[in-house]
Amino acid sequence: MRYLNLALLILFPIAWFAPLLRAALLPIFGMDEISVITGLQSLWDSDAVLALAVTFLAIFAPYAKTIGLALLHWDLLSPKTKPVLDILGKLAMADVFLIALYIVIVKGAGMVTIETAWGLYLFSACILASILISWRSKPQAKP
């Protein structure tokens, strides 16, 4: 589990820049790829509060949890911090839910074409792997 957790330190940044979805007003004009980073750039221009929330949920929470678990695995962090790391993981999963909700809402509007891309699956897999690693990482009592 230690090394899978360390792999997430590399996979999360890849997932942030990978295309989550492709969107177009009409399918004949071509599709624009949207990633976590490009979505955040657009949000900062229009709604800074929402951009701050998404930055926390999509970038800070999962990465802080991954670093915290790595420190916990190598006995560099107190096992008492495990509940906080679990909460960070659940907050990160909220971002995946928001993305899925946006896709459903926009598809229902009918004017926009939305296709999911491989980055959404990578980002979701990273979050789920992080939750699994956290679940399997039981705090060990020190003698």
Stockholm file with secondary structure:
# STOCKHOLM 1.0

chainA/1-143         MRYLNLALLILFPIAWFAPLLRAALLPIFGMDEISVITGLQSLWDSDAVLALAVTFLAIFAPYAKTIGLALLHWDLLSPKTKPVLDILGKLAMADVFLIALYIVIVKGAGMVTIETAWGLYLFSACILASILISWRSKPQAKP
#=GR chainA/1-143 SS CHHHHHHHHHHHHHHHHSCCEEEESSGGGCCEEECHHHHHHHHHHHCHHHHHHHHIIIIIHHHHHHHHHHHHHTTCSCGGGHHHHHHHHHHHHHHHHHHHHHHHHHHHHSSSEEEECHHHHHHHHHHHHHHHHHHHCCCCCCC
#=GC SS_cons         CHHHHHHHHHHHHHHHHSCCEEEESSGGGCCEEECHHHHHHHHHHHCHHHHHHHHIIIIIHHHHHHHHHHHHHTTCSCGGGHHHHHHHHHHHHHHHHHHHHHHHHHHHHSSSEEEECHHHHHHHHHHHHHHHHHHHCCCCCCC
//
